[in-house]
């Protein structure tokens, strides 16, 4: 059995849904190593007169907020690098898809002045697109496997369920049959949601940079790329919302379905010269790639010691 864990990251301008998928036995080992590192850091922090660390939270860690108040840059870098090393050792498949919150207004003009509803509508599209990507990938690479999906139990549980229901309707296509279950969980009860938080935040920061006409790859994401993990990271460009408005509309809520890959821009550096790799979300690393979902459960794992 495979399990996918998803989380979201957003601000007033952009939102991203992202996470990881792997075999359950691989998740068990990854979560154990991740939690051990968090607990060690919490003990060390308290010894240094800092707050105990309840969990890794990407935005707090990046901005030295919450439990990360009082941290030095050196401590932050060492901690995050260790967590990235844990992920690299167990090699799940990472994915993230982001969008501008303004772009949904071109599809649903009535939401133009409603920030919360724009967030929910865009999140619904992104969640459905991530699930569509996972469904297509599993059907192609592991057609006999089924997937459990766990998402963070935030205030977006309703839109998350809408996205799942849309994808699993009989007329939506074969991808929906891949999914065995779909449910929210709290981060307090599920270490893997911390790992999903890392990926959604990386996707969010990349989306935010693209909205400024930049292509800024954070060092943490570059580390995962350099480790040759299978990653599918993209964003919905503005035109995707408008071009799909007529043909992909949910009759009940008026929320469209945008399938992963067909209208998604995904560019990651291909090497030192900065060449682009892939022109849509499900091209990045797929040629060499989704078979690593099989290998992740079979190959011996690398050490997660600090580099």
TAUR-V156728 format. One line per field, one symbol per residue. ss: DSSP state (@ for helix, = for strand, . for the rest). phi: phi as a letter, one per 20 degrees, with the letter a starting at -180 (. if undefined). psi: psi as a letter, one per 40 degrees, with the letter a starting at -180 (. if undefined). Layout:
ss: ???
phi: ???
psi: ???
This chain:
ss: .=========...==========@@@@@@@@@@@@@@@@@@@@@@@@..........@@@@@@..@@@....@@@@@@@@@@@@@@@@@@..========..@@@@..@@@...@@@@@@@@@@@@@@@@@@@@@@@@@@@.....======....@@@@@@@@@@@..@@@.@@@@@=======.@@@..@@@@@@@@@@@@@@@@@@@@.......@@@@@@@@....======.@@@@@@....................==..==......==........@@@@..@@@@@@@.........
phi: .dcddcbccacfdbbbdbrbcafffffgfffffffffffffffffffendffdfaecgffffdldlfefnfefffgfffffffffffffdlfedbbbcafffffffecgfegddgfffffffggffffffffgfffffgfecfeecceddcfeefdfffffgfffffefgefpfffffeeabbebeffdbffffffgffffffffffffffemcceefffffgffffmffcccbbefgfffffdffeccfffdmdeddfgofcdecccgergemffcndbgeefmffedfffffffedefeffdffe
psi: hihhhiiiiiaediiihiaiiiiddddddddddddddddddddddddeeiiihdihhdddddefibeeheiidddddddddddddddddefihiiihiihdddddddgdeedegdddddddddddddddddddddddddddgeeiihhhhihgaefdddddddddddeideeieddedhdihiiiiddehddddddddddddddddddddeefighhiddddddddefihhhhaihiddddddedddghhddefhihhhhddfhhhhiheadeeiihieidedheddedeeeddddediiiiieih.
